[in-house]
Amino acid sequence: MEQTTNQNDVHVLRLLSNQMADAVERVSPSLVLVNGRQRQPGSGVVYAKDLILTADHVLEREEDLTIQTHDDRTLGAQFVGRDTSTDLAVLRVTDVGLSAAAAATDAARVGQLVLAVGRSSGEGPMASAGVVSAIGGPLRTGRGTTLERYIRTDATPYPGFSGGPLIDAQGGVLGITTTGLVNGIALAVPASIAWVIADTLAQQGYIKRGYMGISSQLVNLPPAQRGGRTQEHGLLIVKVEDDSPAQKGGLMLGDILVGLDGTVVNDSEDLQTVLTNNRVGKTVPVEVIRGNALHTLQITVGQRK
């Protein structure tokens, strides 16, 4: 009986091992090496026809870019756009002739077995196995913006893995791996976010970031000065730029910004998070405390240049 059990265990491990190897083989034709810096190349993945999604920090230049494919072709790549806030970038390779990688059918789950895959040399794909150790967000990246969601894994990010896919056991892309967001920590931008960012970059080359034209500082809000709200912090307006959306909307020095478009604003990171792509050009309600009373102004969000 014990021998039968051991044989069954070996059989299960063999099946799992083959399934993971098949997953790497399935995504490999869509995986490319990206030459965009003098030192270690990065990785990239074909996500749409003639379009490569990679990590922004592996592109130290925007000209003389090349990729290397699974069938040993070296092709020139055109820089399309980048988003430093999510550490994503898009390249175009005309007539690359590679199929796009498929996004995973199901979202990542904590404890799920995954593979980080990269192509950082001409010797073929590399892979590192692990599990999804955490799914979190929003994550403050230290770049004035916040990543709505992220995946963290204990799979080892070997040099050159940034820009490559994090895949499930079927070879579906769960996210794009990067060590360029938070102090070299290996994270993955979920495919649902990465694909939207990539499509926007492919269309216009950049991501719209909202702009109000204010300088502010964090302040505590005593209970008597909260204007009926429960939040403990807000942003004291210390400067309003001339001809800015804030000035046009009636914001004044000394106002305390506490909300924008129905979202509580406790600090500058909250404000940057709210000023997202879909609010640029929109007129939104802005809540401020002025003279211990809550006021609502209408401000048309500008676009940061």
C-alpha positions in Angstrom: 0.0 0.0 0.0 2.8 2.4 0.9 4.5 1.7 -2.4 1.3 2.5 -4.3 0.9 5.7 -2.4 4.5 6.8 -3.2 3.9 5.9 -6.9 0.7 8.0 -6.9 2.6 11.0 -5.3 5.4 10.7 -8.0 2.8 10.6 -10.7 1.1 13.7 -9.4 4.4 15.6 -9.1 5.3 14.5 -12.6 2.0 15.8 -13.9 2.4 19.1 -12.1 6.0 19.4 -13.3 4.9 18.8 -16.9 2.0 21.2 -16.6 4.3 24.0 -15.4 6.9 23.3 -18.2 4.0 23.3 -20.7 2.9 26.7 -19.4 6.3 28.2 -20.0 6.4 26.6 -23.4 3.0 28.1 -24.2 4.0 31.7 -23.4 7.5 31.5 -24.7 6.7 32.5 -28.4 5.2 35.8 -27.1 8.2 36.4 -24.8 11.0 38.7 -26.1 14.3 40.0 -24.9 14.4 43.9 -24.8 17.7 45.7 -25.4 17.1 49.2 -24.0 20.0 49.7 -21.6 23.8 49.1 -21.6 23.7 46.6 -18.8 21.4 43.6 -18.4 18.6 43.5 -21.0 15.0 43.3 -19.9 12.1 41.2 -20.9 8.9 42.0 -22.7 5.7 40.3 -23.9 3.7 40.6 -27.1 0.3 41.8 -25.8 -1.3 42.9 -29.2 -0.4 42.8 -32.9 3.1 44.3 -33.3 3.1 45.7 -29.8 5.4 44.8 -26.9 4.7 45.5 -23.3 7.7 45.8 -21.0 9.0 47.6 -17.9 9.7 51.3 -18.2 12.9 51.1 -16.1 14.6 48.7 -18.5 14.4 51.4 -21.2 17.2 53.9 -20.5 16.9 55.2 -24.1 14.2 55.7 -26.6 16.2 55.2 -29.7 18.2 52.3 -31.1 16.0 49.8 -29.4 15.9 46.2 -30.4 14.2 43.0 -29.4 15.2 39.4 -29.7 12.5 36.8 -30.4 12.2 33.1 -29.5 13.3 32.1 -33.0 16.5 34.1 -32.7 15.5 37.2 -34.8 16.9 40.6 -33.7 14.5 43.3 -34.8 14.4 47.1 -34.4 11.8 48.4 -32.1 10.1 51.8 -32.0 9.4 53.5 -28.7 5.7 54.2 -28.3 5.2 55.5 -24.8 5.9 55.0 -21.1 4.2 55.4 -17.8 6.7 55.8 -15.0 4.0 55.6 -12.3 3.2 52.0 -13.2 6.7 51.2 -14.6 5.2 50.1 -17.9 6.2 50.9 -21.4 5.2 49.9 -24.9 7.3 49.3 -28.0 6.1 48.7 -31.6 7.8 46.1 -33.9 6.4 46.2 -37.4 5.5 42.8 -38.8 7.0 41.0 -35.8 4.8 38.0 -36.6 4.3 36.8 -33.1 1.0 35.8 -31.4 -0.1 37.9 -28.4 0.1 36.3 -25.0 -3.2 35.5 -23.5 -4.3 37.1 -20.2 -5.2 34.6 -17.5 -8.9 33.8 -17.4 -9.0 34.1 -13.6 -7.6 36.7 -11.4 -4.6 35.9 -9.2 -5.3 34.3 -5.8 -3.1 34.2 -2.7 -1.4 30.8 -2.4 -1.7 30.2 -6.2 1.2 28.5 -7.8 2.8 30.9 -10.4 5.8 31.3 -12.6 7.8 34.4 -13.3 9.2 34.1 -16.8 11.8 36.2 -18.6 14.1 36.2 -21.6 17.2 37.9 -20.5 19.7 36.2 -22.7 19.9 34.5 -26.2 19.7 31.1 -24.6 16.0 31.0 -24.3 13.4 31.5 -21.6 14.0 31.4 -17.9 11.5 30.6 -15.2 11.1 30.8 -11.5 8.4 29.1 -9.6 6.6 30.4 -6.5 3.2 31.3 -5.1 1.2 34.5 -4.9 2.2 35.7 -1.5 0.0 38.8 -1.4 -2.5 40.8 -3.4 -2.9 44.3 -2.3 -3.4 47.9 -3.1 -3.6 50.8 -3.4 0.2 51.0 -3.3 2.0 54.3 -3.0 4.9 54.1 -5.3 6.8 57.2 -4.2 6.3 58.8 -7.6 3.4 60.9 -6.6 0.9 58.3 -7.7 -0.7 55.2 -6.4 -1.0 51.8 -8.1 -4.5 50.6 -7.7 -3.6 46.9 -7.2 -0.5 44.8 -7.2 0.5 41.1 -7.0 3.4 40.0 -4.8 5.1 36.6 -5.3 8.0 34.8 -3.8 9.2 33.6 -7.2 12.8 34.8 -7.6 13.1 37.7 -10.1 16.3 36.9 -11.8 18.2 39.7 -13.5 16.4 40.8 -16.7 13.0 39.4 -15.6 11.5 42.9 -15.3 8.9 43.4 -18.1 8.3 39.7 -18.4 5.0 38.0 -17.5 3.9 36.3 -14.3 1.9 33.4 -15.5 -0.5 30.7 -14.1 -0.2 27.0 -14.6 -2.0 27.3 -17.9 0.4 29.9 -19.3 -2.1 32.8 -18.9 -0.6 36.1 -18.0 -1.5 37.2 -14.5 0.6 40.4 -14.5 3.8 42.1 -15.7 6.8 41.6 -13.3 8.8 44.6 -12.2 11.4 45.5 -9.6 11.2 49.2 -10.5 8.3 50.3 -8.4 9.3 50.0 -4.7 12.9 49.6 -3.7 13.7 46.7 -5.9 10.9 44.5 -4.5 9.5 42.1 -7.1 5.8 43.0 -7.8 3.5 42.3 -10.7 1.1 44.9 -12.2 -2.1 42.9 -12.8 -2.9 42.1 -16.4 -6.2 43.8 -16.1 -4.4 47.1 -15.3 -1.4 46.6 -17.5 -3.4 45.9 -20.6 -5.5 49.1 -20.1 -2.3 51.2 -19.5 -0.7 49.6 -22.6 -3.7 50.3 -24.8 -3.7 54.0 -23.7 0.1 54.3 -24.3 -0.3 52.7 -27.8 -3.0 55.3 -28.6 -1.5 58.5 -27.2 2.0 57.7 -25.8 1.3 58.8 -22.3 -1.2 58.6 -19.4 -3.2 61.6 -18.5 -2.5 62.9 -15.0 -4.8 65.4 -13.4 -3.7 68.9 -12.4 -5.3 71.5 -10.2 -2.5 74.0 -9.7 -2.2 74.1 -6.0 0.5 73.7 -3.3 -0.6 72.2 -0.1 0.5 70.8 3.2 -0.9 68.2 5.5 -2.8 69.5 8.5 -4.7 68.0 11.4 -8.4 68.8 11.7 -9.6 69.4 15.2 -13.2 68.1 15.7 -14.6 71.7 15.9 -13.1 72.5 12.5 -14.1 69.5 10.4 -17.3 71.0 9.0 -19.3 68.1 10.2 -17.0 65.5 8.7 -15.2 62.7 10.6 -11.8 62.7 8.9 -8.8 63.8 10.9 -6.6 65.3 8.2 -6.8 67.5 5.1 -4.7 69.6 2.8 -4.2 73.2 3.7 -3.9 75.3 0.5 -0.7 77.4 0.7 -0.5 78.4 -3.0 -2.9 78.7 -5.9 -1.3 79.1 -9.3 -2.5 81.9 -11.6 -4.9 80.9 -14.3 -5.0 77.3 -12.9 -8.1 75.1 -12.6 -8.1 75.7 -8.9 -8.1 79.5 -9.3 -10.8 79.4 -11.9 -12.9 77.2 -9.6 -12.6 79.5 -6.7 -10.1 77.8 -4.4 -8.4 80.2 -2.0 -5.4 80.4 0.2 -6.2 79.0 3.6 -8.9 76.6 2.3 -8.5 73.0 3.6 -9.2 70.5 0.9 -11.0 67.4 2.3 -12.7 65.8 -0.7 -12.8 65.6 -4.5 -15.5 64.0 -6.6 -17.0 62.2 -3.6 -13.7 60.8 -2.5 -12.1 61.7 0.9 -8.7 63.4 0.5 -6.6 63.0 3.6 -3.2 63.8 2.1 -1.4 64.6 -1.2 -1.2 60.9 -2.1 -5.0 60.7 -1.9 -5.3 63.7 -4.1 -3.0 62.3 -6.8 -4.9 59.0 -6.7 -8.2 60.8 -7.3 -6.8 62.8 -10.2 -6.8 59.9 -12.5 -7.0 59.6 -16.3 -10.8 59.6 -16.5 -11.2 62.9 -14.5 -9.0 65.0 -16.8 -11.2 67.6 -18.4 -14.2 66.8 -16.2 -15.8 69.3 -13.9 -16.0 67.7 -10.4 -17.1 68.8 -7.0 -14.3 69.8 -4.6 -15.0 70.0 -0.9 -13.1 72.5 1.3 -13.3 73.7 4.8 -13.4 77.5 4.9 -14.0 79.3 8.1 -14.9 76.1 9.9 -17.7 75.5 7.4 -17.8 73.0 4.6 -18.1 74.4 1.1 -18.4 72.6 -2.3 -16.8 74.2 -5.4 -16.9 73.0 -9.0 -13.5 72.6 -10.6 -12.5 71.4 -14.1 -9.5 69.1 -13.7 -6.6 70.1 -16.0 -3.9 67.9 -17.5 -0.4 67.7 -16.0 2.2 68.5 -18.6 
